[in-house]
Amino acid sequence: MSVTTAPAPPAPERVERPPRMRRVTGTVGPLAIGVSVLWLSVIVLLPLAALTLTALSGGLGEFWDAVTAPAALAALRVTLGASAVVALFNVVMGTLIAWVLVRDDFRGKSLVNALIDLPFALPTIVASIVLLSLYGPNSPVGVRLNATTAGLAVALAFVTLPFVVRAVQPVLIEADREVEEAAASLGASNWTIFRRVLLPTLAPAILSGGGLAFARAIGEYGSVVLIGGNIPGVTQVASQYIQQQIEIDRPANAAAVSVVLLLVAFLVLLVLRLVAGVQQRREEKAP
């Protein structure tokens, strides 16, 4: 009687472990931090410090007198008022243009999309020349806006429109269309869908674009230098008043008004940053 032995089980294959990956922590070395701080100091902090020292060279009393002078207050009032109106106008029109570019298909769409960025690349003095040629005393279309608040608003709207469009456009691209379709299937109108579904999603981007447009407008000079007319109390903006003070050898007054503009712009950007932080925390807590 022969005894058969069971075949031996095959030897387990040797599993090669993948090479251990080096963990990337996202931190940078002290050299990179030092270079970044140095560059930031040279480009931003030192000029701001020099401007502040010039503005306060005569003491707080002279600084206050410089920023509360009637001509300075008039220039600041024109600047802030026109910038606020233009920012609100561009919030509406920029959102509409972003909607058209994202949701509609038409001939020349790529050309229109490229034209949106033209104010970023075009020298602002060129924009002022173009606007003066179009809406100046010899206007080919019969519309004369030079030396008027309307002309000032058109110039500011031209240079600030891209901020709103480029802030809203990517949010619209990433918006969930299924939620809109579900709302439409339940009988919601287009306005209701926009107000109840899209607007809460677009609101942070709209606020960011409008705030950036406002901050850009308060420091604008090139696009308004010709079309505005530089009329004190009517179309003279703060940047033109600052140049005027430099020309008459009053650098402390010019620096004082410049500091006010910097503070306004900083507060606007700070508010935008805080709002963005709150929105991010809400999204992280959402299920």
C-alpha positions, 0 to 999 in steps of 0.5 A: 500500500503506497502512501501519497503525500500532499504537495507542499504549499507554494512559498508565499511571494515576497511583497516588495514594500513601496519606498517610504515617501518623504512627508512634506510638511509645507514649511519653508526654511529660515532663509526663505522666510528672511528673504521674504520679509526683507523683500516685503520690507524694501518694497512695502514697509519702508516706503509706507514708513517713510510716507507716514514720517513725512505726514507726521513731520509737523506733528499731529496738529499739522497732520489734522489741519492738512487732512481737514483743509476744505480743499482736501476734504472736497477731494476726499469726498469726491474720491470716496463718493465716486468710488463707492458709486462706481463699485456698486455699479460694477457689482451689478454689471460685473456680475451680469457680464460674468453670468453671460460669459459663463452661462451663454455661448455666442460668437466672439465670446473668447474675444469678449473674455479677453477684453475684460482684462484689457484695463489690467494691461492698458496704461491708464493714461491711454484710457484717459486719452481714449475716453477724452477722444470719445467723450471730449469736446470733439466727441464723434458720438455727440456725448460730452462728459469731460470735466463732469462727474459722469466722465469721472465715473466712466473712467473709474468704471473702466479700470475697476470692472475686471475686479468684479468679473474675475471674482464672480466668474470662477464661482459661477463656473464651480456652482452646482447646476443640479441645485438650480435644476431641482429648484426649477423643477419645483416651479421656482422662477429664474429670479427666485433661483438666483436670489435663493440659490445662487446669490448666497453662493456668489455673495462673498465673491461679489463683495470681494470684487466690489471691495477691490474695485473700490480700493482700486478706484480711490487711488486712481490717477491716470484714467481721470487726469484728462477726462476729469478736468481736475475741478476742485470740489467737483471732479478733483480726486485725491490723487490729483490733489496730492500731485497739486500739493507736491507741485506747490512744495507742500509734501507734508500735506500730500503725504497726509492725504496719502496716509488717509487713502492708505488707511481707507484702502487697508480697512477695506481689504481688512474687512474683505479678509475677515469676511472671507475668513468667516465664510471659510469657517462656515464652509468647514463646519458645514456637513 
